[in-house]
Amino acid sequence: MKPRLPAAPVPDFRSRGFLRQHIADIMEFYDARCIDPVGGFFHGYRNDGSIFDSRTRHLLSSAKFVFNFAMAARHFGSPRYAGAARHGLAYLHEIHRDSATGGYVWIVRDGCAADRTNHGLGVAHVLLAYASAHKAGSDQAASWMEQTWNLLEERYWDRQAGLYRDQADADWHFSAYRGQHTNLRLCEALLGAYEADGNPRYLDRALLIAQNITQRQAQLANGLVWEHYDDQWRIDWNHHRNEPKHPFQPWGFVVGHQTGWSRLLLQLDRHCRRPASEVDLPASVPGSIEPLWKPMPARQESSTLPLPYTQGYTILDPHAVQEALPPMARPESQWLLPTARRLFDTAVPLAWDEKHGGLCQSFDPEGNICDDDKHYWTQAETLAASALLAQRTGQDEYWMWYERIWQYAWQHMVDHQYGAWYRVLDRRNQHYDDRKSPPGKADLRVMNACYEVLQILDEL
């Protein structure tokens, strides 16, 4: 089915009606063809929606589809979406989960485990899926959240570092590699879990991870978030040095991860500025799932970043910003806003392609673009971060970024013929192939950004 929103005229990107319909159009692209009656969802789609791989089930996609359908069930009150979420939950817990080890199978092919590597990144998406299902009314998902928390505590949590380890083999022998990406997504999942049941342990852990990555670890990279570390959490500048386009562990400062942390810091800021009694706990909604089936101390920050490529860009004096902040429920978290602005204000102007539009994927320590591809999720993460910054600071420059990125995405990233977003374009906005959504992509980042902006509009 062709998306209801036409390419022209260009819509009002801050309209609730636009955001809701855009979510609905993306859901329609997948809902029309994604459910495998044997179990789970199909994961590989061409631009026109035809399936190019009916055999492979990737843990990330399996979890993302649960999130997508659970969120849509809650937002639109759709029994169909709720049923699809329940269908995906069963596959995620019964097929991907290894009952013998407690881990989650990374790749399932033809119903059998094809890659049993235990990835923290995968478990992050699993926890997010369970949290979203619990928000939509699933008591079963609540018990699985607890189970996943225990798995993370027993296997992945590095107490000394205050961060999560990345990956282990099927017998839980961990590699020496450590990365920020896993911790980014676990911070996001922990926030989702906190919003689902209000348990403060989730918020406390999310805060600890965020501070250790964006304060302690970022201090090693002149205030930005580097991707790769060794098992002592020392920067590894050479990991994948010749692979800036690696799908999960690319070399360079990844723009979407800078703005992704900016988004999460602002969401943490939102929670820290209100009492726990105001947390939105799950409520029964039409079409809900069940009826249908020790922290690092804040360091003193310099008012400027000693990076060769910050010349000409505004770097904040965090102390000046703090003086204007209202009292917070957690006063020790006054660092959240200035850190969110620092990451955004440094990365986004550097990555914006003035000639062809859009945000390039990454830049090197000298400020030179090292991957000039345009990825859908990087645009989406930055949309959400810019809207949150606009709301929190009241500064129009962030709404300008929001509009600028949406204009680009609407022209180049959104498929106005078949629906959903293209995965990646080259610098000149040309396609590499016709595979819109290979295993691992389910447009979660786009719809999640739309939900975030809808919440912001409710609060304005």
N, C-alpha and C positions, 0 to 999 in steps of 0.2 A: 504494500500500500504506500502510495506517495505521501510524504509528510504533509500535514495540514498547513504548516507555516510555509508560505512561498518565499523564494529568495528575495523578491521585491514586492512591495517596498520594504526597505530595511526597517525592522521592528524597533520598538523601544526596549532596549536591553535591560532597563530597570523596571519593566512592567511585570507585575505578578502574573498577568495573563500570558505574557510571552514565555516566562520561565516555566510555568506549569505546562504549557503546550509543548515546549521544546522537550521537556522530560517525557511527556506522553508520546511524542514522535519517536524518540530514541527507544522507548520501551516497545513501541509497536514494531520497530525493525526487528528486535530480538524475539519478542513474544510470538510473532507469527511463525517462527520456525525453530526455536531453540530447544524445546522440550523433547528429550529422548524418552519415549514411553518405557524403554527398558530400564532406565534409571539416569538421573542427572540431566545434563544439558549438552547439546552439541556446542563445540568451541571454535571451529574454524570457518570464517565467512568471507566470501568475496564481496566486492563492492555492491553487487546486486542482491546480496543476501544468500546466494547459493552456497552450500556447504562444500568446502574443499577437503575437509578432514573429519570424517564421522567416527574415527576410531580413538582419537586421543582425548584424554581428560586431564587438564592441567589444574593443579591445586588452586592456583591464583584465580583462574576463571570459575572454577566450581564455587569458590567462596564469594567471588564478586557477584555472580548471578544471584546467590541467596540474598546478599545485601541489596541488590537492585530491586528484586521482587518484594522483599520485606519492606523496604522504604516506600515503594510505590503502593503496596497494599495499605500501609499506614496513611500515606498522603492522599490517595485517591479513594480509599475505602472499597477496594476492588476484591471481591472473593476469588476471582480468577488469579490475580497476582498472589494472593495469600496461598492459594493451592499450589502455585508454582514454587513459592518459597518453601513450603512444606516438602514438596517433592525434592528440591535441591538439598534441604537440610538432611534428609534421610541418606542421600548419596554421600554427602560430605562426611557424615559421622559413621556410616556403615561401610563404605567402600574406601574412601581416602584414609580414614583412621586405621592404623595398625593396632589391633586390639592386643597383640602380644607385647609390643614395645611402648604403646601409648603415643607414638609419633604419627605423622601424617605423610602419606605417600605423595611425592612430588608429581609424578606422572603415572597415570593409569592408561593402559592401552588394551583395547579389546577386553575390558573388564578385569585385567590382571595388572599387578604392579610392574611397571617398566623402569621406574627410577625411585628407589626407596630412600634417597638422600633426605635427611631431615633439615629443612630450611626454616630458620627463624622468620624469614620473610613470609613464608607460607603460613606459619602459625599465627602471625600477625593478622593476616586476612581471615583466617578461621575465626579468631576471637572477634574481629569486627563483624563477621557474618552472624555469629551467635548473638552478639549484642544487638544487632539490628533486628533479628528475629524476636528477641526478647522484648524490644521496644514495641514490636507489632503484636505482642500478646502471647508468645510462646513460653510457657513455663518450662517445657523440656529444654529449650535453648538456655534457660537460666542455669540449669544444672550442668550443662555442657560448658558454659562460661567458667564455672567453678573448676571443672575438670581441666580446662585449658590453662587457667591461671596456675594450677598446681603443676602442670607439665612445664610451663615456663619457669616456675620457681625451681623445680627439681633438675631441669636439664639445661636451660639456656641462661639463667641469671648468673652473672659474674658479680658477686657481692663486693669484691674488692674494687672493681672498676665502677660499680654503679651503673652498668650497662649490660645489654644482652649480647651473647655470642651469636655467631652467624649460622654455621652449618656443621652437621655431623653426618657420618655414614649411618647405615641402618642399625649398627650396633652401638651408636652414641659415642663414637670417637670423633671429637671435634677437631676441625682444621685450625691452623694458627691464624687464619684470616679473621679480621674483625672489620666491620663496616658500619657506617652511619645509617645506611638505607634501611636495614632491618630495624634499627632503633627508631627511625622516623615513623615507620609504619606501625610499630608496636606502640609508640606514643599515641598515634591516632586511634588505634584499637582500644587502648586503655581508656582514652577519653570517651569512646563510644560505650564501653562497659560501665563507666561511671554514670553516664547519662541514662543508661538502661536500668541500673538498680540503686544508684546513689551511694554505693560502698566507697568510703573515702580512700581505701587502699589504692584504688585505681587512679584517682586523681593525684595522690601523693607520689605514686610511681611515675606517672606521666610527667609530673613536674621535675622529678629527679632526673629522668632521662633527658628531658629538654634542657635542663640547666647544664648537665654534664656534656652534652653535645654542643650546644650553641654558646656556652660560656667557656668551660674548661678546654674542650677539644678544639673549639674554634680559635682559642688563644694561640694554639700551635700553628694556625694558618692565617694569622693576621686578621682575625675577626670573622672569617667566612668558614663554612662547613666543608672540609675535605672529605672525600669518600672513603679512603682506605687506610687501614691501620694493621699493625701486627698484634700478637696476643698480649702485649703489654700496653696496648693502646698508644703506641708511637706511630706517627704518620709514616705511611709507606708511599713515597712519591713515585715509585716505579711500578707499582701494581697495575698491569694492563696499560703501561705507558704508550704502547703502540696500538691500543684498542679504544679510542675515544668513543666508538659506537657500540661497545659491548652492551648487550641488552639489559644486564642486571648490575654489572660492576664496571661502568665506564670510567676512563681516566678523565680528570679535570674537575673543575667546579661545575656541578650540574645545576643549571639555573632553576629547574623545577623543584630541586631539593632545597635550594635557598628559600624560594618562595613558599614551598611546602612547610618548612619550619616556621616561616613568618606566619602562615595561616594557623598552625597549631599553637604557636605562642599567643596569638590573639584569642584563640578559643580558650586556652588556659587562663588568660587574663580575664575573660568574661566570667569564668567559673570562680576565679579567686576574688572577684569583686562583688560576689553575692553570697549570702549565707547558704549553707547546705540545704536548708529547708525549702529553698526555691528551685532545687534541681527538678527538672521535668522527668518524673518517673513514668514508666510505661502505663498507658491507659487502654482500656478496652475500646476498640474502634470497629466500625463496620468492616467486615472482611478480614478481621484479625486472623492470625495463623492458627491458633489453637482450636477455635470452634470449627475450623475447616479441617480438619485432620488432627643511711645517714646522708642528707643532702649536702652538696658542695656549697660553701659560703659564697655569696655574691662577691665578685671581685670588683675592684675599682677600675672602671673603663676609661680609656683615653678618649678625648673628645674627637680625635681623628684616627683614621686607620692608616698605618704606615705601609700602604700598598702603592706601588708605582702607578697603578691605573685608577686611583681614586681622584686624581686631579680633575677638577671641574665638576665633581659630584658632591652634593651636600651630604656630609656625614654629621650625624647629630651629636650634640652634647647631651648624653642621657640624663645628667643631673638637672639640666635646665628643663627637660621634659618632665621629669619627676615632680618638680615643684608645682606643676599645674595639674597633677593627677588628683582625683578625688580619693578619699580614704578607701582602703581596700580591706576586705575580710582577711586577707593574708598579706600583711604589709611587707613580708620578706620577698614578695614576688614583684616588686616595683621594677625589676629589670626586664620584664616580659615585653612591654611596649617598645622601649628603645632598641632592644635587640631585634624585634620583629622589623622595625623600620630600617635598621642598619643592614640587615640581610637583603631586604627588598630594594632599598635605595641604592645599594651597591650593585646588585646583580642585574636588575631589570634594564637600566639604561645601557649597561655594557652589552647585554644580549640582544637588544632590539635591533632588528635589521631595517635601517632607514631606507634602503633601496627597494627591497622586496616585501617588507613587512614581516611581522611575526617575531617571536622570540627564538633565537638560536638555542641549541641544546646545552652547550657548555663552553667554558673558556679556561685557559691555562693560568698558571700563577703569574704570568706577565700581563694578563688582561687581554690576550689574543684569543679569538674564537678558535676552538679546536674541533668542534662539531657544529657545522652550520645547518644541520637538518632542523626541521620544524616538527616537533612531536606534539600530538594532540593533548597529552596529559600535562605538558609543561604550560601550554596556554591556559588550560583549565585551572591548574593549581594557582596560577598567577591571577586569574580572574577573581577567584575566591579571596586571595590575600589582598588584592587591591580594594575590593569592596569592604572587607573587614577593616582595613586601615582607614578608608574614607569615613566609615561610621565612627571608629574609635577616636580619630584625630580631628574630624570635621574639616579636613583639608581637601579642596577640590582637585588637587593634582592627582590624588589616587582615583577619584572617579574618572578623570581624564584617561588614566592608564586602563581602567576597566572598559571604557568605551572604545579605546584604541584597539585593545586586544580583541574585544568582541567583533569590531568591524572587520579585523583581519580574519578571524575565525569564520565569521559568517560568509565571507567571500571565498575563502580557500579551504577551510577544514571541514565545514559542514557539507554533507552530501544531500543536496536539495532534491535529488531525484529518488533516492532509495531510503534515505534516513541514516542517522547516526553520524559519527565523525570519522574521517580518514585517520589512519594511525600515524603516518609520517609522510612528510613531503621533503623534497630537497630544498636548497636555499632559494631556488627560483620557483618554488611551490609546484613542482612537478612530481607526479607519482613514480615510485620505484616499481610497483606492481599493482595488481588488483586485489590484494589481500587486505581487506579493511580491518578484520578482527581475527588475527591468528590466535591460537591458544595463549592465554595470558591477558587478553584485552576484552573487556566487556563494557567499555564506556562508563565505568563507575566514576572516574575522576570528573567527567563532565556533569553527570547528574548530581553528584555530591556537591559540586560548586554551585549548581542551580539551587539545591536545597539550602545551602548556606546563605545565598543571597536572599532567598525568600524569607529566611529567618531574620536577616538584617532589615529587610523592608518592613517586617512586622514590628520591629523595635524602633523604627524611625518615627 
